[in-house]
Amino acid sequence: MPFDSVQMAKRAAQEIAPGSIVNLGIGLPTLVADYIEKATGVWLHTENGILGMGPFPLKGQADPQIINAGKQTVTIAAGGSCFDSALSFAMIRGGHIDLAILGGMQISAHGDLANWSIPGGKTLGIGGAMDLAAGAKRIVAMMKHLSKNGEAKLVDRCSFPLTAQKVVSRIITDLGVFDVDSGAFRIVELAPDVTIEQIQQNSDAKFL
């Protein structure tokens, strides 16, 4: 049985070391914020200028002026701060982000990341992912194993425009958890009842 989005978010939260500074990409990665224990001392950073982003607000408590980079209303944790985008990107480019959990459209067996444009599609705009991919100390991808059209997203080589080369070290999908290992994907764990054969059938790359 594949992981659902909540199980994926909880699994991704396990990748976060206590006390680290973490940026969550738009889409599925934003769910991770709800599963980080306060006692871990983790600080969530957003490109639009928050350090100390909290979980999504409860119903009726959303402040439309407090949003993340995906324009979703969020909360600010006690001790959190707000600043302009210039300082936010200086933090990223200066190597002060310990971990970025990003979505992906394709990831190659060499760790290449494509997450901003599908050729012929309507989604354009590389956004802050390029800076995060280059500036964060570690990149974890969190995404569905297949595209909406049923196409493999774990591939030998990306055919979509790249965001960055050789940056992704771990991938969490609805079918399992995988590491990039010398031109192949290494299976770390599988979702319940998912087999290695299913992984291979739904991917376009070599697995170890």
WOUR-V689491 format. One record per residue. N is the residue number from 1. RES is the residue in three letters. PHI is phi in degrees with one decimal (none if undefined). PSI is psi in whole degrees, 0 to 359 (none if undefined). OMEGA is omega in whole degrees, -180 to 180 (999 if undefined). Layout:
[[N/RES/PHI/PSI/OMEGA] [N/RES/PHI/PSI/OMEGA]]
//
This chain:
[[1/MET/none/123/-179] [2/PRO/-62.1/154/172] [3/PHE/-64.9/142/169] [4/ASP/-86.9/178/-173] [5/SER/-64.6/326/178] [6/VAL/-67.7/317/178] [7/GLN/-63.5/322/177] [8/MET/-63.7/318/-179] [9/ALA/-65.8/318/179] [10/LYS/-64.3/321/178] [11/ARG/-66.6/320/179] [12/ALA/-64.9/325/179] [13/ALA/-61.8/333/178] [14/GLN/-68.5/344/180] [15/GLU/-79.9/351/-173] [16/ILE/-93.3/120/179] [17/ALA/-77.8/144/178] [18/PRO/-55.4/140/176] [19/GLY/79.8/3/-176] [20/SER/-87.2/164/175] [21/ILE/-105.4/125/-168] [22/VAL/-129.9/139/173] [23/ASN/-112.7/132/179] [24/LEU/-107.6/124/178] [25/GLY/-69.0/172/-179] [26/ILE/-75.5/164/-179] [27/GLY/86.0/218/-177] [28/LEU/-52.8/319/-178] [29/PRO/-58.6/335/-180] [30/THR/-63.0/336/-179] [31/LEU/-66.8/337/-176] [32/VAL/-61.7/329/-176] [33/ALA/-55.9/330/-177] [34/ASP/-78.7/354/-175] [35/TYR/-123.2/23/176] [36/ILE/-101.3/121/-179] [37/GLU/-68.5/136/-180] [38/LYS/-58.8/325/-175] [39/ALA/-67.0/347/-178] [40/THR/-76.7/345/179] [41/GLY/68.3/26/179] [42/VAL/-79.2/140/177] [43/TRP/-112.9/123/178] [44/LEU/-93.0/130/-177] [45/HIS/-109.1/143/173] [46/THR/-124.3/147/-178] [47/GLU/-61.9/329/-177] [48/ASN/-79.8/0/169] [49/GLY/115.4/47/173] [50/ILE/-131.4/134/166] [51/LEU/-121.4/113/-174] [52/GLY/110.1/34/176] [53/MET/-66.5/137/179] [54/GLY/-101.3/189/179] [55/PRO/-65.3/172/174] [56/PHE/-61.1/146/-179] [57/PRO/-69.3/154/174] [58/LEU/-70.2/160/-179] [59/LYS/-57.1/130/179] [60/GLY/86.8/357/-178] [61/GLN/-114.4/10/-179] [62/ALA/-73.2/136/174] [63/ASP/-105.9/115/-175] [64/PRO/-62.7/347/179] [65/GLN/-91.2/354/179] [66/ILE/-110.3/99/-175] [67/ILE/-131.2/158/174] [68/ASN/-92.1/187/-177] [69/ALA/-66.5/341/177] [70/GLY/-91.9/9/179] [71/LYS/66.0/25/173] [72/GLN/-92.5/142/177] [73/THR/-69.5/136/-179] [74/VAL/-134.2/182/175] [75/THR/-116.4/167/176] [76/ILE/-116.5/128/-180] [77/ALA/-70.5/159/177] [78/ALA/-57.5/129/-178] [79/GLY/90.1/355/180] [80/GLY/-72.0/166/-177] [81/SER/-141.8/161/178] [82/CYS/-123.0/148/-178] [83/PHE/-157.1/178/-176] [84/ASP/-83.0/169/-176] [85/SER/-64.8/328/-179] [86/ALA/-61.0/314/179] [87/LEU/-68.0/323/180] [88/SER/-60.6/314/-180] [89/PHE/-73.7/334/174] [90/ALA/-64.8/324/176] [91/MET/-63.6/318/-179] [92/ILE/-66.3/308/-175] [93/ARG/-69.8/338/178] [94/GLY/-84.1/2/176] [95/GLY/79.0/28/-176] [96/HIS/-97.7/2/178] [97/ILE/-98.9/120/-176] [98/ASP/-74.3/323/-175] [99/LEU/-148.7/136/170] [100/ALA/-120.8/129/175] [101/ILE/-106.2/112/-171] [102/LEU/-119.9/153/171] [103/GLY/-78.0/167/-179] [104/GLY/-147.4/144/173] [105/MET/-95.8/325/172] [106/GLN/-148.9/145/172] [107/ILE/-135.7/131/-178] [108/SER/-90.2/165/179] [109/ALA/-68.9/355/175] [110/HIS/-101.1/3/179] [111/GLY/88.2/10/177] [112/ASP/-70.5/142/-177] [113/LEU/-115.8/128/172] [114/ALA/-123.8/113/-176] [115/ASN/-145.4/25/-177] [116/TRP/-131.7/344/-177] [117/SER/-155.8/134/170] [118/ILE/-103.9/124/-179] [119/PRO/-51.6/127/-179] [120/GLY/84.8/354/-179] [121/GLY/-87.8/180/-177] [122/LYS/-97.2/348/-177] [123/THR/-84.5/116/179] [124/LEU/-135.0/164/178] [125/GLY/104.4/105/-173] [126/ILE/-74.4/339/175] [127/GLY/60.5/211/-177] [128/GLY/-88.7/358/-176] [129/ALA/-61.7/324/-179] [130/MET/-61.6/316/179] [131/ASP/-66.3/318/180] [132/LEU/-63.9/317/-179] [133/ALA/-61.6/325/-178] [134/ALA/-87.0/331/-170] [135/GLY/-102.6/334/-179] [136/ALA/-73.2/149/-177] [137/LYS/-71.4/331/180] [138/ARG/-145.0/140/179] [139/ILE/-118.9/124/172] [140/VAL/-115.8/133/177] [141/ALA/-100.8/143/179] [142/MET/-133.5/117/-174] [143/MET/-163.6/165/171] [144/LYS/-67.3/150/-176] [145/HIS/-70.1/328/179] [146/LEU/-119.0/154/175] [147/SER/-73.5/173/177] [148/LYS/-60.9/336/179] [149/ASN/-92.3/7/178] [150/GLY/81.2/16/-179] [151/GLU/-90.9/147/180] [152/ALA/-65.0/138/177] [153/LYS/-105.9/343/171] [154/LEU/-95.7/113/-171] [155/VAL/-131.3/162/176] [156/ASP/-67.0/312/176] [157/ARG/-137.4/139/-179] [158/CYS/-71.5/137/173] [159/SER/-101.7/349/177] [160/PHE/-88.3/160/176] [161/PRO/-57.2/135/-177] [162/LEU/-79.7/147/168] [163/THR/-87.9/317/179] [164/ALA/-163.1/156/-180] [165/GLN/-100.9/140/170] [166/LYS/51.9/50/-178] [167/VAL/-117.0/334/-175] [168/VAL/-84.1/129/179] [169/SER/-106.7/331/-178] [170/ARG/-141.0/143/179] [171/ILE/-127.4/132/176] [172/ILE/-114.1/118/177] [173/THR/-121.7/179/178] [174/ASP/-70.7/347/180] [175/LEU/-101.6/345/180] [176/GLY/165.8/192/-180] [177/VAL/-124.3/135/-172] [178/PHE/-138.8/147/174] [179/ASP/-112.1/150/172] [180/VAL/-84.1/128/-174] [181/ASP/-144.4/95/172] [182/SER/53.2/52/176] [183/GLY/83.7/14/176] [184/ALA/-146.8/169/175] [185/PHE/-101.7/133/176] [186/ARG/-102.4/127/-180] [187/ILE/-75.7/122/178] [188/VAL/-93.2/314/175] [189/GLU/-158.6/158/179] [190/LEU/-115.9/150/173] [191/ALA/-64.3/157/-178] [192/PRO/-53.4/131/176] [193/ASP/68.8/2/175] [194/VAL/-82.5/134/-177] [195/THR/-103.7/162/176] [196/ILE/-60.6/324/179] [197/GLU/-62.7/320/177] [198/GLN/-63.5/320/179] [199/ILE/-61.1/314/-178] [200/GLN/-65.7/320/-180] [201/GLN/-65.8/332/-176] [202/ASN/-103.3/19/-180] [203/SER/-135.5/165/179] [204/ASP/-127.7/53/-176] [205/ALA/-159.0/169/179] [206/LYS/-85.5/140/178] [207/PHE/-118.8/145/178] [208/LEU/-103.9/none/999]]
//
